[in-house]
Amino acid sequence: MSGTISTLSHHVYFWLKNPDSKEDQAKLISGVKTLINIETIKGFHIATPAATEDRNVIDNSYSVSWLAFFDSEAEEQIYQTHPLHLKFIEEYGHLWSKVVVYDSLQAK
């Protein structure tokens, strides 16, 4: 991502109920892609675990990650209550067994 860095990063990690199911992974990724239409998102990254070196500091046990950037905490809150986000949770929530979220603010 080039240019101005957004203030807030919202990084979500999803663990599938059926972690070996490529079909479930594809469904979840398809669902996450619907979130990019939320107007307060300034940038995003949808990913799956990389096959990097196995070290004790690396956790690649998740199935899909979603990283979204916002210009403010207020804009991230709009995302949280946005109908597309609520619909995503309703329609795809049955696929995951665990979700972990890391929200962070840009250091000054």
C-alpha positions as a printed NumPy array, in Angstrom:
array([[  0.   ,   0.   ,   0.   ],
       [  1.468,   3.34 ,  -0.945],
       [  0.678,   6.856,   0.15 ],
       [ -0.736,   7.799,   3.527],
       [ -0.949,   5.019,   6.062],
       [ -4.332,   4.71 ,   7.727],
       [ -4.645,   5.306,  11.448],
       [ -6.298,   2.042,  12.516],
       [ -5.534,  -1.516,  11.446],
       [ -8.161,  -4.203,  12.058],
       [ -6.627,  -7.673,  11.66 ],
       [ -8.933, -10.666,  11.949],
       [ -7.82 , -14.309,  12.027],
       [-10.35 , -17.071,  11.332],
       [-10.039, -20.756,  12.23 ],
       [-12.376, -22.956,  10.208],
       [-14.442, -25.677,  11.877],
       [-13.226, -27.911,   9.034],
       [ -9.651, -26.664,   8.559],
       [ -8.848, -29.168,   5.798],
       [-11.843, -28.128,   3.674],
       [-10.695, -26.083,   0.684],
       [-14.385, -25.541,  -0.113],
       [-15.075, -23.943,   3.278],
       [-11.93 , -21.832,   2.954],
       [-13.061, -20.617,  -0.484],
       [-16.544, -19.808,   0.889],
       [-15.047, -17.799,   3.744],
       [-12.733, -15.885,   1.418],
       [-15.707, -15.152,  -0.844],
       [-17.606, -13.832,   2.166],
       [-14.698, -11.681,   3.349],
       [-14.524, -10.14 ,  -0.133],
       [-18.042,  -8.756,   0.367],
       [-16.654,  -6.561,   3.167],
       [-14.494,  -4.522,   0.777],
       [-17.645,  -2.666,  -0.286],
       [-17.924,  -0.954,   3.093],
       [-17.126,   2.683,   2.394],
       [-15.014,   3.391,   5.487],
       [-12.399,   0.765,   4.557],
       [ -9.35 ,   2.554,   3.111],
       [ -7.39 ,  -0.578,   2.212],
       [ -7.461,  -4.311,   2.822],
       [ -5.589,  -7.589,   2.539],
       [ -7.172, -11.066,   2.443],
       [ -4.75 , -13.939,   2.994],
       [ -4.081, -17.526,   3.952],
       [ -1.109, -18.779,   5.992],
       [  2.276, -18.686,   4.313],
       [  4.493, -21.756,   4.349],
       [  7.3  , -19.875,   6.054],
       [  9.997, -21.345,   8.246],
       [  8.665, -23.27 ,  11.244],
       [  9.672, -21.23 ,  14.307],
       [  8.125, -20.995,  17.769],
       [  7.068, -17.364,  17.173],
       [  5.029, -18.157,  14.046],
       [  1.384, -19.178,  14.347],
       [  0.048, -20.391,  11.029],
       [ -2.766, -22.467,  12.521],
       [ -5.456, -20.065,  11.245],
       [ -7.293, -20.593,   7.947],
       [ -7.906, -17.053,   6.632],
       [ -6.895, -13.566,   7.685],
       [ -8.574, -10.253,   6.94 ],
       [ -6.709,  -6.983,   7.403],
       [ -8.643,  -3.739,   6.944],
       [ -7.415,  -0.172,   7.309],
       [ -9.436,   2.789,   8.581],
       [ -8.699,   6.486,   8.973],
       [-10.142,   6.602,  12.492],
       [-11.653,   4.558,  15.29 ],
       [-15.007,   6.145,  14.425],
       [-14.781,   4.802,  10.858],
       [-13.932,   1.333,  12.176],
       [-17.019,   1.521,  14.402],
       [-19.154,   2.308,  11.336],
       [-17.74 ,  -0.872,   9.77 ],
       [-18.625,  -2.907,  12.881],
       [-22.317,  -2.014,  12.653],
       [-22.537,  -1.818,   8.854],
       [-25.249,  -4.063,   7.322],
       [-22.668,  -5.803,   5.074],
       [-20.538,  -6.718,   8.105],
       [-23.544,  -7.985,  10.052],
       [-24.716,  -9.98 ,   7.007],
       [-21.215, -11.483,   6.654],
       [-21.279, -12.7  ,  10.266],
       [-24.788, -14.112,   9.838],
       [-24.093, -15.897,   6.535],
       [-20.553, -17.172,   7.148],
       [-20.267, -17.481,  10.935],
       [-21.163, -21.151,  10.798],
       [-17.864, -21.832,   9.001],
       [-15.495, -20.813,  11.793],
       [-14.734, -22.232,  15.203],
       [-12.609, -19.332,  16.424],
       [-11.914, -15.701,  15.553],
       [ -9.16 , -13.506,  16.979],
       [ -9.009,  -9.763,  16.286],
       [ -6.057,  -7.43 ,  16.692],
       [ -6.889,  -3.717,  16.401],
       [ -3.97 ,  -1.327,  16.454],
       [ -3.394,   2.384,  16.08 ],
       [ -0.531,   3.832,  14.076],
       [  2.347,   4.808,  16.366],
       [  3.197,   8.487,  16.402]])
